[in-house]
């Protein structure tokens, strides 16, 4: 009867229809069943082949059982909408994942929102010709729909929405990238998604966890997060080795234990291993024996950790599973119960309130405690106990191991326990030589640092958008800088007088002055006493003030973009040469003052290659090597200012000084060849100024662009000077610095 | 003018748990009347040690807490104005030298370097104190001894003793006692159970390991004693620890959180 109502002649459908109907009958009411068939019929008659109909028949009952039977119609309607809006190819993935999405969202309202989000994405990414016909299907839609269940298992619906927004905004005019983004293959796609995750993120708590290790365990190592989101087949486990401690990048709350405490439990377990475990040679042990040994050893270190910090018990117990003991009776030919057995044992050891019925497990629990009563025990003692346990265990070698409720999630994979003697082949010995060579090559330049970039159009950061490569600028002829300084000898002399005047800064009281600005009451009374007592009074009863203690760190950031190679009209010098003179004079002046001073240059060739040249560091002296680097200054490429400022600020932040000043010498507005929107980099630079300001760094711009008034105020507020007579830069720059820091 | 020597005597035996042979060494230094310097982090028992030694030797103890505004005349003495003209008043150092007391300059680096110089003549073979204003030269009493203490932990470039001052003293370096000793100190000092004391010490140890990572100074034995006293007085252990151990030493939210967790971990 239903088959006739469906009115469909596809052979493929015929093959599965009865099965589907059976399932639908069990899940839907009789009204629902009618609606199911009607909607399916509609899809079948749409002329898009049998696929949509097939998928609908399979998935719709499941979705409807979660969302209510109106969903049967909604699914069909939206599939129809897709079909009529050029995206018929996405119908199948949409219907295919609808069941999974429904189970994740679990509410008809949320599912409606989900459909609206997808509809919005589809409308905005479908290509239009002449603005009124959507003729190109959305490139990323199918991939998005395929990924939807996975993404929704990580982030709430809002997160999905934000993630989609980001993708549309940046990749709408780039179909290939859009596909990459929505299929979760590009790095920023994952980064944006990561930002939307719920749970306790490692990055937010890194310092706390580091302190936890240092404070409670007297231990310290690099904490390296790994992502749980993108490995679904093999779930990564925490572990540690010579390179550091690996832990998940995010923990959700579990069994009433907040994420931060789950991190602490994981770290506590590993710290206990690091403190109490020793390595064992395992070549002669079978895999089952190894599993046994590690369980006993895990119990031992957990036990010791709980002795030391009794508060851990609550956390460990909440996270430690209790396996179903009745599963031990499963026939050993059908399935292996070894993991259940060991987990029962582990629970029984750690939890005094847990009494397993199994005689042998109870026996080994008391043996374990007999060892621990004597002291800390040791890894070999645990190993022999474990081997005995495995020997007494009924043989079960079935490949079908029962895993349910046996995973103790705060424990690591124990790779640190094992030593393999036979596996150390010669291949590996050569491998480490290769690695060494690689390392040497890498050390030539610093590895890139990534900085976010501000996007003013939606007031958010693009995560890790810009890569900054820092290099030591090659050296040149230091004598050239000395000659430049000589050339400005007269100016230098004049400046020296000013410099001497501004050297000190803080007010300090000078006491015992015969003449001074104020009466020093203490001394005056003392003198009066002396006078009345008949001895000669001290006439130095006044005090005055002088200033002392200049504490300011300065970074000069020089724009080295191509435009510096232009000649300054009427002087025959390029802007670059004038900048060199100015920078040299300033460096000389600051060196004279003794302030910590760094000089860097920057240029950019798209966001992937911002070069940050190191001329002088805070701790370097103003010597020939630094002068040589300045002499070799060269200009090319463009001006991506924000990233360079953030990088310079990153160093300046680490300086210990009361005042921190970042001077930027530039000749034009921020721009780069991969940024079409000219406001974007200006706004980004402005945001960088705000960030630096928040970190207590004062930024000041010296611009050589006579037309700079149009934009420089937007970036630096009032903290800028336009030098329109570029020839005078060499004298202006140090003067400016002096007046800024006076 | 005579000074009542008795008022400076320590009446009751202060509790002091020796960490090694410092008591014998101090006695030897006192017998030779050598000046003593006691170094160590805050609240580790420096002052208690000096007090204990004064009691053990049966000598009066005059303590001066040094500060930046202290002048030489605050130590030595000064003329005061009164109705009839002026009157000389001995400073604590002078009093100690006259009556033969142990003069203890606590946190001596806090005083300015030129102030500390006045102690020099008392600390070498001369053992005299010239009062130039008064025109008097005091020969130190035979029982007089000078003891100074300071905390090298927060030493900075500006606050250090001159070499010429340092080299007049014999020195003791103190640190927080090991776990067991510290627990027994807490138990004896406040009368709490030794297991509870061990837990408090464990929290203290956690904080001390964070020194230099956001904490200038770890939780001192003194603060542990405070916490123990609060617990003894009926305050719930967790609240007592939060109040006495964590809140005073840090404003940093991350550290506070970590230490609060340490408290939870220690108490179970």
Interface residues (C-beta under 8 A of the other chain):
Chain A: X207 X208 X210 X211 X212 X214 X215 X216 X218 X260 X261 X264 X308 X309 X310 X311 X312 X313 X314 X525 X526 X528 X529 X530 X532 X533 X535
Chain B: X73 X78 X79 X80 X81 X85 X86 X133 X202 X206 X207 X209 X210 X213 X214 X254 X255 X257 X258 X259 X261 X262 X264 X265 X266 X267 X268
